[in-house]
């Protein structure tokens, strides 16, 4: 066997560069981007090897380890999990900064390769810089904190491990059933150790995403359940995007005349003008979709993990006899709430199930109901996105108004992206799908700070189109340094900062559950007396190299957005948002469970808690 003598760092990089993937008949690098912040734990060996393969895997320098790993996640999501981003850090705080990003990737079932430096295997120089020592177990380092939040974890303590670990790590990220983050720790002394590796280990390998086939006996049973349905409903989840099954979804729904509702991750799996699209479901959804879910007798959930914001904490299905069929590649998700599980790829399952159903169609009255309900929701969206005089505080706008303007101004191929706070609900509730995909709400982990970093990663994945980031002032303050990253690397974004003076959506929840405003809006925070200090976001973004402007009226938005589209670098638009007026917030008829006190201390709180508890009457208790 021919061998080549390489250090661990050389072998690791060489193996990554040899991995390819076939996408629509075209061969691409599987790892399309690396994000790095170097320190003593990864610069001397591994960092140099990233430079040596930058013709195949470009490396982009982040400003914060969490944000660069977040950018890698958004890169993978924009590529429908078919291409993967790498994030590498030094040891200690550089590594633990990426733990939050691991949580984002794990919760959202997205691939991410995390590589961090680690403590010396020899232990001769211990304790080394940035090494917190575990008194009971000297093998434990900061990197062990990734274990609960990764699908595969390993620490390389011998060069031979790479030949076992790397193929397993790749398979974990590429398998749609196990897809998620992988962590590999590289001890500082081991990175430079050499070994005679078989040359064949570094041969180019072309990967393809698996499409697991369902068992025919299971499909036959699902067919039998559906054929008895009088009011069937499809819930379309993010798995429909990742399976590239949006055409099959539209065809399946049309052939069998079944209305469709979308989860947050499943938004933009079906165009809004499709008469069978009944809108977004759940707490951040629409009355139309929730009405359909409440009256359905059979629900076919496709590619969704049925998060509480989708199910209204399992209260949205009000028919006690409703049967649930779940199509999913992951058994863990497919068997939830005593569903009838169909394990397999969404596209494959829909195609085969449709063939079994033949010419069977749901009744037209049910389909007509879906369109009537959706039309009412669309009229409500029109009202929300065009507030009347007196609806809002003077000089402010609503999230919905901004979203409405973006919805008609963005061009085909552009991506809209947001994550935490009030914007995910407002975007999900009010967006109209004029194109398939190109829609990213990170609402699995709901991570404040995803927005700007995610926009940078999405832009790297979509260099020929604009990425429009919607971010609240709270999330902006948590993580904004990738405005500079985008300027530094030439990845222009359009960032719309919606400033409502604090964490307004949590203030709303605080008030709605009977509590007084405290520590959420800036005006309610503990501070010195006198004028409230506010951040000038336009100047702050300009200081990072972006072009920016602060609007004094929403009437200026269209012209500002046109300037942003023409700009040669990242452009930031700041809009003041009303944080408190009732018309500033979108809402729908859906309950959501939050932790409330069993004992209350005043009548106001008691009344709020009692009102909230009334919604529990419709909650499905584990079935």
LINSULZI-V72778 format. One record per residue. RES is the residue in three letters. PHI is phi in whole degrees, 0 to 359 (999 if undefined). OMEGA is omega in whole degrees, 0 to 359 (999 if undefined). Layout:
res->RES phi->PHI omega->OMEGA
res->RES phi->PHI omega->OMEGA
This chain:
res->UNK phi->999 omega->177
res->UNK phi->288 omega->181
res->UNK phi->233 omega->176
res->UNK phi->224 omega->183
res->UNK phi->272 omega->183
res->UNK phi->223 omega->170
res->UNK phi->285 omega->177
res->UNK phi->302 omega->180
res->UNK phi->297 omega->178
res->UNK phi->297 omega->182
res->UNK phi->295 omega->180
res->UNK phi->300 omega->182
res->UNK phi->295 omega->181
res->UNK phi->296 omega->179
res->UNK phi->293 omega->180
res->UNK phi->300 omega->182
res->UNK phi->292 omega->182
res->UNK phi->274 omega->184
res->UNK phi->272 omega->180
res->UNK phi->238 omega->175
res->UNK phi->218 omega->178
res->UNK phi->265 omega->179
res->UNK phi->234 omega->181
res->UNK phi->52 omega->177
res->UNK phi->81 omega->182
res->UNK phi->247 omega->181
res->UNK phi->271 omega->180
res->UNK phi->231 omega->170
res->UNK phi->295 omega->178
res->UNK phi->296 omega->177
res->UNK phi->265 omega->188
res->UNK phi->268 omega->181
res->UNK phi->201 omega->173
res->UNK phi->239 omega->178
res->UNK phi->238 omega->188
res->UNK phi->219 omega->161
res->UNK phi->235 omega->186
res->UNK phi->266 omega->172
res->UNK phi->216 omega->184
res->UNK phi->297 omega->183
res->UNK phi->279 omega->181
res->UNK phi->217 omega->186
res->UNK phi->274 omega->191
res->UNK phi->289 omega->181
res->UNK phi->247 omega->186
res->UNK phi->292 omega->180
res->UNK phi->302 omega->179
res->UNK phi->296 omega->181
res->UNK phi->289 omega->173
res->UNK phi->296 omega->176
res->UNK phi->297 omega->182
res->UNK phi->291 omega->179
res->UNK phi->246 omega->186
res->UNK phi->292 omega->174
res->UNK phi->289 omega->178
res->UNK phi->254 omega->180
res->UNK phi->235 omega->181
res->UNK phi->293 omega->178
res->UNK phi->251 omega->180
res->UNK phi->248 omega->182
res->UNK phi->271 omega->176
res->UNK phi->272 omega->178
res->UNK phi->250 omega->182
res->UNK phi->206 omega->186
res->UNK phi->297 omega->179
res->UNK phi->297 omega->184
res->UNK phi->290 omega->180
res->UNK phi->291 omega->176
res->UNK phi->292 omega->175
res->UNK phi->297 omega->177
res->UNK phi->300 omega->178
res->UNK phi->296 omega->178
res->UNK phi->294 omega->180
res->UNK phi->297 omega->175
res->UNK phi->301 omega->180
res->UNK phi->294 omega->180
res->UNK phi->295 omega->178
res->UNK phi->297 omega->178
res->UNK phi->265 omega->178
res->UNK phi->54 omega->177
res->UNK phi->68 omega->182
res->UNK phi->267 omega->173
res->UNK phi->232 omega->192
res->UNK phi->237 omega->175
res->UNK phi->260 omega->178
res->UNK phi->250 omega->172
res->UNK phi->229 omega->180
res->UNK phi->233 omega->181
res->UNK phi->226 omega->171
res->UNK phi->283 omega->181
res->UNK phi->269 omega->173
res->UNK phi->65 omega->185
res->UNK phi->297 omega->176
res->UNK phi->299 omega->179
res->UNK phi->288 omega->184
res->UNK phi->294 omega->174
res->UNK phi->299 omega->182
res->UNK phi->270 omega->180
res->UNK phi->299 omega->179
res->UNK phi->299 omega->178
res->UNK phi->296 omega->176
res->UNK phi->301 omega->177
res->UNK phi->297 omega->177
res->UNK phi->299 omega->183
res->UNK phi->295 omega->182
res->UNK phi->295 omega->183
res->UNK phi->296 omega->184
res->UNK phi->267 omega->178
res->UNK phi->58 omega->183
res->UNK phi->242 omega->181
res->UNK phi->284 omega->178
res->UNK phi->201 omega->176
res->UNK phi->256 omega->179
res->UNK phi->257 omega->181
res->UNK phi->229 omega->181
res->UNK phi->234 omega->170
res->UNK phi->296 omega->183
res->UNK phi->216 omega->181
res->UNK phi->293 omega->183
res->UNK phi->291 omega->176
res->UNK phi->294 omega->181
res->UNK phi->294 omega->184
res->UNK phi->64 omega->182
res->UNK phi->297 omega->181
res->UNK phi->269 omega->186
res->UNK phi->299 omega->353
res->UNK phi->278 omega->182
res->UNK phi->268 omega->180
res->UNK phi->307 omega->177
res->UNK phi->70 omega->179
res->UNK phi->252 omega->173
res->UNK phi->285 omega->186
res->UNK phi->269 omega->175
res->UNK phi->271 omega->187
res->UNK phi->293 omega->184
res->UNK phi->264 omega->186
res->UNK phi->219 omega->183
res->UNK phi->292 omega->179
res->UNK phi->279 omega->181
res->UNK phi->279 omega->175
res->UNK phi->230 omega->177
res->UNK phi->307 omega->186
res->UNK phi->292 omega->176
res->UNK phi->294 omega->179
res->UNK phi->293 omega->179
res->UNK phi->281 omega->188
res->UNK phi->303 omega->181
res->UNK phi->290 omega->189
res->UNK phi->244 omega->177
res->UNK phi->232 omega->178
res->UNK phi->274 omega->179
res->UNK phi->211 omega->183
res->UNK phi->221 omega->175
res->UNK phi->206 omega->174
res->UNK phi->238 omega->183
res->UNK phi->278 omega->179
res->UNK phi->249 omega->176
res->UNK phi->213 omega->181
res->UNK phi->299 omega->180
res->UNK phi->290 omega->180
res->UNK phi->301 omega->185
res->UNK phi->304 omega->184
res->UNK phi->290 omega->175
res->UNK phi->263 omega->189
res->UNK phi->290 omega->187
res->UNK phi->296 omega->176
res->UNK phi->299 omega->179
res->UNK phi->294 omega->180
res->UNK phi->297 omega->179
res->UNK phi->296 omega->181
res->UNK phi->297 omega->177
res->UNK phi->300 omega->183
res->UNK phi->285 omega->184
res->UNK phi->269 omega->180
res->UNK phi->285 omega->182
res->UNK phi->298 omega->180
res->UNK phi->279 omega->183
res->UNK phi->245 omega->187
res->UNK phi->308 omega->180
res->UNK phi->173 omega->184
res->UNK phi->282 omega->175
res->UNK phi->238 omega->176
res->UNK phi->240 omega->174
res->UNK phi->229 omega->177
res->UNK phi->268 omega->180
res->UNK phi->242 omega->177
res->UNK phi->305 omega->188
res->UNK phi->297 omega->180
res->UNK phi->282 omega->183
res->UNK phi->285 omega->181
res->UNK phi->304 omega->184
res->UNK phi->263 omega->180
res->UNK phi->287 omega->183
res->UNK phi->259 omega->180
res->UNK phi->206 omega->177
res->UNK phi->272 omega->183
res->UNK phi->276 omega->172
res->UNK phi->299 omega->182
res->UNK phi->299 omega->182
res->UNK phi->297 omega->180
res->UNK phi->298 omega->184
res->UNK phi->256 omega->177
res->UNK phi->295 omega->179
res->UNK phi->301 omega->178
res->UNK phi->233 omega->180
res->UNK phi->258 omega->181
res->UNK phi->262 omega->172
res->UNK phi->224 omega->180
res->UNK phi->288 omega->180
res->UNK phi->292 omega->172
res->UNK phi->235 omega->183
res->UNK phi->301 omega->181
res->UNK phi->271 omega->176
res->UNK phi->283 omega->174
res->UNK phi->286 omega->183
res->UNK phi->296 omega->180
res->UNK phi->296 omega->178
res->UNK phi->289 omega->177
res->UNK phi->296 omega->178
res->UNK phi->298 omega->179
res->UNK phi->292 omega->177
res->UNK phi->298 omega->177
res->UNK phi->300 omega->181
res->UNK phi->297 omega->178
res->UNK phi->293 omega->181
res->UNK phi->295 omega->183
res->UNK phi->296 omega->178
res->UNK phi->272 omega->185
res->UNK phi->285 omega->172
res->UNK phi->258 omega->182
res->UNK phi->224 omega->180
res->UNK phi->283 omega->181
res->UNK phi->216 omega->175
res->UNK phi->258 omega->168
res->UNK phi->256 omega->182
res->UNK phi->263 omega->182
res->UNK phi->252 omega->181
res->UNK phi->299 omega->178
res->UNK phi->299 omega->176
res->UNK phi->293 omega->175
res->UNK phi->297 omega->186
res->UNK phi->293 omega->176
res->UNK phi->278 omega->186
res->UNK phi->53 omega->187
res->UNK phi->247 omega->183
res->UNK phi->294 omega->177
res->UNK phi->294 omega->180
res->UNK phi->294 omega->177
res->UNK phi->299 omega->180
res->UNK phi->298 omega->181
res->UNK phi->292 omega->180
res->UNK phi->298 omega->180
res->UNK phi->297 omega->181
res->UNK phi->292 omega->183
res->UNK phi->298 omega->185
res->UNK phi->253 omega->172
res->UNK phi->58 omega->182
res->UNK phi->250 omega->176
res->UNK phi->296 omega->183
res->UNK phi->234 omega->169
res->UNK phi->237 omega->186
res->UNK phi->244 omega->169
res->UNK phi->282 omega->176
res->UNK phi->299 omega->179
res->UNK phi->292 omega->181
res->UNK phi->267 omega->178
res->UNK phi->299 omega->181
res->UNK phi->69 omega->169
res->UNK phi->274 omega->178
res->UNK phi->218 omega->180
res->UNK phi->297 omega->184
res->UNK phi->288 omega->180
res->UNK phi->276 omega->174
res->UNK phi->291 omega->184
res->UNK phi->297 omega->179
res->UNK phi->267 omega->178
res->UNK phi->276 omega->184
res->UNK phi->267 omega->174
res->UNK phi->102 omega->181
res->UNK phi->280 omega->185
res->UNK phi->260 omega->167
res->UNK phi->103 omega->184
res->UNK phi->298 omega->179
res->UNK phi->256 omega->186
res->UNK phi->241 omega->187
res->UNK phi->224 omega->175
res->UNK phi->300 omega->182
res->UNK phi->296 omega->181
res->UNK phi->293 omega->181
res->UNK phi->291 omega->174
res->UNK phi->297 omega->181
res->UNK phi->296 omega->179
res->UNK phi->295 omega->181
res->UNK phi->291 omega->182
res->UNK phi->250 omega->182
res->UNK phi->292 omega->175
res->UNK phi->255 omega->173
res->UNK phi->222 omega->178
res->UNK phi->246 omega->177
res->UNK phi->256 omega->181
res->UNK phi->270 omega->185
res->UNK phi->242 omega->174
res->UNK phi->65 omega->178
res->UNK phi->226 omega->177
res->UNK phi->268 omega->173
res->UNK phi->55 omega->177
res->UNK phi->294 omega->185
res->UNK phi->297 omega->178
res->UNK phi->288 omega->174
res->UNK phi->279 omega->187
res->UNK phi->266 omega->187
res->UNK phi->59 omega->186
res->UNK phi->52 omega->178
res->UNK phi->66 omega->176
res->UNK phi->252 omega->187
res->UNK phi->284 omega->180
res->UNK phi->268 omega->191
res->UNK phi->269 omega->176
res->UNK phi->275 omega->184
res->UNK phi->297 omega->181
res->UNK phi->262 omega->181
res->UNK phi->300 omega->175
res->UNK phi->255 omega->183
res->UNK phi->246 omega->172
res->UNK phi->249 omega->183
res->UNK phi->238 omega->174
res->UNK phi->266 omega->182
res->UNK phi->201 omega->177
res->UNK phi->284 omega->183
res->UNK phi->258 omega->180
res->UNK phi->300 omega->181
res->UNK phi->305 omega->181
res->UNK phi->277 omega->187
res->UNK phi->289 omega->188
res->UNK phi->265 omega->184
res->UNK phi->297 omega->175
res->UNK phi->52 omega->175
res->UNK phi->51 omega->177
res->UNK phi->288 omega->169
res->UNK phi->272 omega->188
res->UNK phi->276 omega->172
res->UNK phi->242 omega->184
res->UNK phi->274 omega->179
res->UNK phi->165 omega->178
res->UNK phi->295 omega->184
res->UNK phi->301 omega->183
res->UNK phi->295 omega->181
res->UNK phi->296 omega->182
res->UNK phi->295 omega->179
res->UNK phi->296 omega->180
res->UNK phi->298 omega->182
res->UNK phi->288 omega->179
res->UNK phi->294 omega->178
res->UNK phi->297 omega->178
res->UNK phi->297 omega->178
res->UNK phi->294 omega->181
res->UNK phi->289 omega->178
res->UNK phi->60 omega->183
res->UNK phi->267 omega->181
res->UNK phi->297 omega->179
res->UNK phi->224 omega->174
res->UNK phi->287 omega->183
res->UNK phi->294 omega->184
res->UNK phi->291 omega->181
res->UNK phi->299 omega->179
res->UNK phi->294 omega->178
res->UNK phi->295 omega->178
res->UNK phi->296 omega->177
res->UNK phi->299 omega->179
res->UNK phi->300 omega->181
res->UNK phi->292 omega->179
res->UNK phi->298 omega->179
res->UNK phi->296 omega->180
res->UNK phi->295 omega->178
res->UNK phi->297 omega->177
res->UNK phi->295 omega->178
res->UNK phi->296 omega->180
res->UNK phi->298 omega->177
res->UNK phi->295 omega->177
res->UNK phi->294 omega->178
res->UNK phi->299 omega->178
res->UNK phi->301 omega->179
res->UNK phi->292 omega->181
res->UNK phi->295 omega->185
res->UNK phi->279 omega->177
res->UNK phi->228 omega->183
res->UNK phi->299 omega->181
res->UNK phi->266 omega->178
res->UNK phi->301 omega->181
res->UNK phi->96 omega->179
res->UNK phi->290 omega->188
res->UNK phi->236 omega->175
res->UNK phi->298 omega->181
res->UNK phi->305 omega->177
res->UNK phi->80 omega->180
res->UNK phi->241 omega->176
res->UNK phi->234 omega->173
res->UNK phi->248 omega->173
res->UNK phi->306 omega->185
res->UNK phi->299 omega->180
res->UNK phi->296 omega->178
res->UNK phi->297 omega->180
res->UNK phi->298 omega->179
res->UNK phi->299 omega->179
res->UNK phi->291 omega->178
res->UNK phi->296 omega->185
res->UNK phi->301 omega->181
res->UNK phi->261 omega->183
res->UNK phi->259 omega->182
res->UNK phi->291 omega->184
res->UNK phi->260 omega->177
res->UNK phi->307 omega->182
res->UNK phi->98 omega->178
res->UNK phi->288 omega->179
res->UNK phi->248 omega->171
res->UNK phi->255 omega->189
res->UNK phi->214 omega->173
res->UNK phi->205 omega->183
res->UNK phi->212 omega->196
res->UNK phi->249 omega->180
res->UNK phi->82 omega->182
res->UNK phi->278 omega->186
res->UNK phi->294 omega->178
res->UNK phi->302 omega->179
res->UNK phi->296 omega->183
res->UNK phi->295 omega->179
res->UNK phi->291 omega->180
res->UNK phi->297 omega->184
res->UNK phi->287 omega->192
res->UNK phi->242 omega->182
res->UNK phi->289 omega->175
res->UNK phi->246 omega->186
res->UNK phi->283 omega->175
res->UNK phi->268 omega->175
res->UNK phi->214 omega->179
res->UNK phi->282 omega->178
res->UNK phi->70 omega->180
res->UNK phi->57 omega->184
res->UNK phi->215 omega->185
res->UNK phi->225 omega->168
res->UNK phi->247 omega->176
res->UNK phi->276 omega->183
res->UNK phi->233 omega->171
res->UNK phi->278 omega->176
res->UNK phi->266 omega->181
res->UNK phi->47 omega->190
res->UNK phi->267 omega->173
res->UNK phi->299 omega->183
res->UNK phi->105 omega->178
res->UNK phi->294 omega->196
res->UNK phi->303 omega->186
res->UNK phi->289 omega->177
res->UNK phi->296 omega->178
res->UNK phi->296 omega->177
res->UNK phi->299 omega->178
res->UNK phi->297 omega->179
res->UNK phi->295 omega->179
res->UNK phi->295 omega->179
res->UNK phi->292 omega->176
res->UNK phi->299 omega->178
res->UNK phi->284 omega->183
res->UNK phi->232 omega->187
res->UNK phi->293 omega->185
res->UNK phi->267 omega->181
res->UNK phi->226 omega->181
res->UNK phi->279 omega->169
res->UNK phi->248 omega->181
res->UNK phi->254 omega->183
res->UNK phi->261 omega->171
res->UNK phi->257 omega->183
res->UNK phi->221 omega->174
res->UNK phi->279 omega->180
res->UNK phi->296 omega->179
res->UNK phi->294 omega->178
res->UNK phi->294 omega->179
res->UNK phi->302 omega->182
res->UNK phi->292 omega->179
res->UNK phi->289 omega->184
res->UNK phi->202 omega->183
res->UNK phi->224 omega->191
res->UNK phi->291 omega->179
res->UNK phi->279 omega->162
res->UNK phi->301 omega->177
res->UNK phi->294 omega->178
res->UNK phi->304 omega->182
res->UNK phi->293 omega->177
res->UNK phi->289 omega->181
res->UNK phi->301 omega->186
res->UNK phi->265 omega->178
res->UNK phi->80 omega->179
res->UNK phi->255 omega->185
res->UNK phi->294 omega->172
res->UNK phi->237 omega->167
res->UNK phi->247 omega->184
res->UNK phi->246 omega->177
res->UNK phi->254 omega->180
res->UNK phi->268 omega->179
res->UNK phi->260 omega->189
res->UNK phi->261 omega->176
res->UNK phi->246 omega->170
res->UNK phi->72 omega->176
res->UNK phi->133 omega->179
res->UNK phi->265 omega->191
res->UNK phi->291 omega->182
res->UNK phi->290 omega->176
res->UNK phi->286 omega->172
res->UNK phi->299 omega->178
res->UNK phi->297 omega->178
res->UNK phi->296 omega->178
res->UNK phi->303 omega->180
res->UNK phi->290 omega->183
res->UNK phi->293 omega->179
res->UNK phi->257 omega->173
res->UNK phi->90 omega->181
res->UNK phi->261 omega->178
res->UNK phi->277 omega->176
res->UNK phi->300 omega->182
res->UNK phi->199 omega->169
res->UNK phi->67 omega->177
res->UNK phi->247 omega->172
res->UNK phi->290 omega->181
res->UNK phi->303 omega->182
res->UNK phi->292 omega->181
res->UNK phi->255 omega->179
res->UNK phi->271 omega->176
res->UNK phi->292 omega->185
res->UNK phi->198 omega->176
res->UNK phi->295 omega->176
res->UNK phi->294 omega->179
res->UNK phi->114 omega->185
res->UNK phi->293 omega->179
res->UNK phi->287 omega->177
res->UNK phi->284 omega->178
res->UNK phi->238 omega->180
res->UNK phi->278 omega->172
res->UNK phi->269 omega->186
res->UNK phi->294 omega->179
res->UNK phi->296 omega->179
res->UNK phi->293 omega->180
res->UNK phi->297 omega->179
res->UNK phi->295 omega->178
res->UNK phi->298 omega->179
res->UNK phi->294 omega->177
res->UNK phi->266 omega->175
res->UNK phi->99 omega->180
res->UNK phi->276 omega->167
res->UNK phi->272 omega->184
res->UNK phi->211 omega->173
res->UNK phi->204 omega->178
res->UNK phi->254 omega->180
res->UNK phi->278 omega->174
res->UNK phi->261 omega->178
res->UNK phi->205 omega->178
res->UNK phi->295 omega->178
res->UNK phi->296 omega->180
res->UNK phi->273 omega->190
res->UNK phi->295 omega->185
res->UNK phi->301 omega->180
res->UNK phi->293 omega->179
res->UNK phi->295 omega->180
res->UNK phi->294 omega->177
res->UNK phi->297 omega->177
res->UNK phi->295 omega->179
res->UNK phi->297 omega->180
res->UNK phi->296 omega->183
res->UNK phi->273 omega->186
res->UNK phi->293 omega->182
res->UNK phi->264 omega->177
res->UNK phi->207 omega->184
res->UNK phi->307 omega->186
res->UNK phi->235 omega->183
res->UNK phi->245 omega->177
res->UNK phi->245 omega->182
res->UNK phi->253 omega->182
res->UNK phi->231 omega->175
res->UNK phi->279 omega->184
res->UNK phi->245 omega->177
res->UNK phi->290 omega->183
res->UNK phi->269 omega->193
res->UNK phi->231 omega->184
res->UNK phi->295 omega->181
res->UNK phi->305 omega->181
res->UNK phi->284 omega->177
res->UNK phi->282 omega->185
res->UNK phi->239 omega->173
res->UNK phi->275 omega->179
res->UNK phi->208 omega->177
res->UNK phi->215 omega->183
res->UNK phi->277 omega->179
res->UNK phi->201 omega->179
res->UNK phi->272 omega->177
res->UNK phi->214 omega->182
res->UNK phi->277 omega->172
res->UNK phi->231 omega->181
res->UNK phi->287 omega->181
res->UNK phi->237 omega->183
res->UNK phi->287 omega->175
res->UNK phi->285 omega->178
res->UNK phi->243 omega->180
res->UNK phi->245 omega->187
res->UNK phi->248 omega->176
res->UNK phi->207 omega->185
res->UNK phi->295 omega->181
res->UNK phi->299 omega->179
res->UNK phi->296 omega->180
res->UNK phi->300 omega->180
res->UNK phi->293 omega->179
res->UNK phi->296 omega->180
res->UNK phi->296 omega->180
res->UNK phi->297 omega->178
res->UNK phi->299 omega->181
res->UNK phi->296 omega->184
res->UNK phi->291 omega->178
res->UNK phi->299 omega->181
res->UNK phi->294 omega->182
res->UNK phi->294 omega->183
res->UNK phi->301 omega->183
res->UNK phi->260 omega->185
res->UNK phi->285 omega->175
res->UNK phi->283 omega->187
res->UNK phi->266 omega->175
res->UNK phi->82 omega->181
res->UNK phi->229 omega->999
